Amino acid sequence: MSAQPIAGGRALRLIVPFPPGGAVDILGRLLAERLGPALGQTVIVENRGGAGGNIGADALAKAAPDGSSIGLISATTLCAATALYRSMAYDPQRDLAPVSMITTGAVLCVVNAETAAKRGWSDFASLIAWARAHPEEVRMGSSGTGTTSHLTIAAVNQATGARITHVPYRGGGPAINDLLAGTIDMMFDVMPALMPHVESGKVRPLAVSSARRLAVLPEVPGMADLAPLGLGDLDIQSWNAVMTTTGTPAPVIARLAEAVRAVAAEPAFVERLRPLGYQVITSETPAALTARIQAETPRWQRLVEISGARLD
């Protein structure tokens, strides 16, 4: 790897577009502490939460195009945001430059354990049956409108006829706090921030959004297992990518991509994320990530149509 420092050797910032405490924040901090040594520069996490990840992505789009700012940007921001917003201050596919994918993973459905015991939610089918019998009484928190968790529950509602109420937050952390307090009843969210509460017994896992079960939670059904509810064709897996600002010189992007791949190749990094439900995956080249974004955009925008979400 070239010894030439990025951005004159000053500290780089890694924008996490969600508040502290959520899954993407956990990933961002693990990545930043390893990217620093890989680049030979300090990498500082900056949380810029709000608008389902778009405030942070917009900040990255407006950063200096010299590689001094990178961000953890989700599939929903990259592929679905333009279908969600009537007007945007930036275009994620025009104003953000791909570096590399970093993780992929299904979202996990969990319910407050005390609420589940009171209402008889022993499995996902019993949750859906209760939600059908009590329209709009089940409250599901998400990390924001248009995020994977929101699009997943919208697809579940449409397929099953349930009317679960969506309650958007400014990030996964605040939503999890309200889930633990019983203010909301359930969440679909990425697994890293939820797993400690699953292990403590405070929340109960009922399903994963991928078609197949996950090795880390083999007893929890995937959507293919829930075909009798009308969910057999559903397979939603979120992913995160390292992006930078369009206009950043290609050699700088190449160096960032090389550093990300070096971190992803560290067994300790992979093992730290595996129990949390994140699979580490990188792009062969920045161009390969561009191709994936373009290929997946129609599917994510279809999920937005199903959700009925539109934001100004």
N, C-alpha and C positions, 0 to 999 in steps of 0.2 A: 504494500500500500504506500502511495506517495507520502513523503514527509511534509509536503507543502500544506500549511494549515489553511482551513476554510475561513473565509471572512477575516483574513488578517490575524487569525489565531485567537480572536476574542471568543468569549463563551457563546455557545449556540443555545437557542431556546427550542424546546420541544413543546408545541402547543397541544394540550389535551382539551378538547372542546366540550368537556363535562366537568362538573364540580369534583372536589376531592371526595374520596370514599367509594366511588363507583368502580365498575369493572375496568373501564377504559383508563381510568386514573391509575389503577393498580398496574395494568400493563405498561402504561407510560413511564411510571417510576422504575419498574424493572428494566425497561429498555434504556432509559436515560443513563442509569448507573453503569450499564455495560457499553453503551455507545461512546461514552467519554473516553475510556481507555482504548477502544478500537480506533478512535479518531485522533487521540492524543490531545483532546480539548475538553473543557468542561461543558456538560450539557445540562441545562436547567429546565425543569418542568414548569410550564406556565398554564394554569387552568383558566380557560375562557369559556365558561358554560353558558347555555341558553339556546333556544330555538332549535332544539333537537340536534345540536352540533354545528349549526350554521354560523353562530357568532364566532366561534373559534376558527372555523374554516375561512370565514370572511377576513379575519385578522391575518391569517396566513396568506390569503390571496393578495393582500395589500402590503405585505412585508417586502423588504428589499430583496431583489432577485439575486442574491449572492450566496445562498446556502446557509445563512446565519439563522434562519428560521425553518423548522420542519414541523410537521403535525401528524397526529394519528387521526386519520379521517376514515369514517365508516362507509360501508357499501351503500347505505341509505343516502348519505350526503352526496356521494359521488354519482349514484345511479338514479336516485328518486327525487332529489330536491327540486329539480326544475319542474316536475309534475305536481309538486306540493304547493309551490309558491307562485302566485300570479306575477310577481316581479321580485327580482333578487338584485342585491347590490353587486353581486359577482356571479360568474358562471363556473361551477366547480370543474367542469371538463375543459374549460378554456383557460381559467386563471390559476389552476393548480397543476403542478408538474409531477407526474408519477416518479417514485423512487423504487419502492418494492412493497409487495404485500408482506405482512408480518404474522397475522393469525387468522384463523377461521374457527367457527364454532356455532353450535346450535344455541338457541335460547331455551331456558328452563322455566317451566311453569311451577311455581310454588304457591302455597296458600298458608295463611297464618294458622299455626297448629291448633290454637284454642278455638278459633272460629270453625275450623274444619271439624273438630270434635263435636262442637255444638250442633252443627248443621248436617253431620253425617257424610262429610266429603271424604270417603275412604279411598276414592280413586277419581280419575278424570271424568269418567262417565257419570258418577254421582254428582260431581260439581256441575256438569252441563245439565243434568236433569233438574237440579235445584235452581239453576239460573233460568231455565225455561219456565219453571213454575213460579218464579219470582222475578219477572222482567225488571231489569235495570237496578236490582237491589245488590247484585254482586259488583263490587268496585275494584277495578284493576288499575294499579299504578304503572306508569311507564317512565322512561327517562326523557320523554318528550314526544310531542306530536310528530308523526312521520318517521319515528325511529323503528327499528326492527320489532321491538316489543309491541308497539302500537299496530303495525301492519299485521303482525301475527294474530293478535286478538281480533282484529277486524276480519281476517280470513276465517278464523274459528267461528266467530259469530255468524258469518254468512253461511258457512257450510253446515252448521249444527242447528241454526235457528235460535240459538241463545241470544239474549240481549244483555251482555255484560257491559257495564258502564266503564268507559275509558277515562282515567284521571291522569293527565300529563303533568310531569314535574320537570324541573330544570336540570335533571340528572338522576342517575340511578341511586346515588347515595341518599338524598332526601326521601325518595320513594321507599327505599328499604327501611329507613327509620320509621316511616308511617306504617309500613307493613308489620314491623315488629310490635308497634304500639296498638295495632288493631284498627287504626283509622281507615285503612284500606284492607281488602280481603285477600288479594292475590297479585302476583306479578308474572309476566313473561319477561325474563331478562337474561343477559349473558351470565355465565356461571361463576366467574371468579369471585364476585362480591357476594353471591348468594350461598356458596358452598359452606362457609363457616357457620351460617345460621341453619343450614340443613343438618350439619354435623352436631350442632347444639340441640337440635330438636325443636327450635322455635318456629321453623317453617317446615312444611311437608312437601316434598317433590311429587308431582303428579304426572308430568309428561315432558318430553322434549320436542322441539319444533322440527327436528330432522326426521326424515322418513324412518330411519333405523335407530335402534337404541345406541347409547354411548357406552363404551367400555368402562368409563369411570362410574357410571350409574346403571349397571346392567339390569336392575330390577325395575327401572322407570321406563314406561312404554314410549315408543316413538309414534309418529303419526300413522305409519303403516299398521301398527297394532290397533289403532283407533278407527279403522275403516268402517266399522258398524255405525259410527257417529257421523260418517260422511267426510272424514278427514284423510282417507287413504291416499289422496293425490297431493297432499300438502308436504312440502319439504323446504323449510326455510332455514338457511344457515347464514349467519352474519359473518362479515370479515372486516378486518381493519388493514389499512395501508399507510405506509409512511409516504407523505407527499411533501413537496416544497413549492416555492412560488414560480409560476411560469416566467421564463426569461432567465432563470438560473443557468449558468453555462453548463454545457453537457459534461465536461470533465468533472465539475463539482458534483453534479448529480450522480455520475458514475462512481465517484469516491464515496458518497453517502450510501449508495446501493451496496457497494462492497463492504462497508462497515456494518450495515444492517444484516447482510448475509453472514458476516463473521460472528455477529452476536447470535443469530439464529442457529448457527452450527455448534454453539456451546452446549454441551449436554446438560449443564446445570440450569441454563435458561429454559431449555425444553422441559426438563423434569419439574422445574418450579411451576410451569404453567399447565402441565398435563393434568394434575389432580383437580385443577380449577375449571377444566373443560375447554381450554384453549388448545388448539393444535397449531403448532408453529409451521408456517408455510411462507416461502419467499418466491418472488418472481425471478425468472431467469435473467430478465433484463427490464429496464423501465418501459421499453416498448411493449413487452409482454403484458405488463400491468395495464397499459393503455388499451390493448386489445381486449383484456378481460372486462374492463369497465364498459367499453362499447358493446360487448356481447351481452352483458347482463342487464344493461339499462332497460330494455323492453320488459323483462320479467319483473323488475322492481317497480316500474311505472304501472304495470298491471295491478300489483298489490296496492298501490296508491289509489287506483280507480276503485278497487274493492272496498277500501277503507272509507272512501268518500271524503277524505281529508283534503281541504284546501286552505291555505294560509296566505295572508296578505303580507 
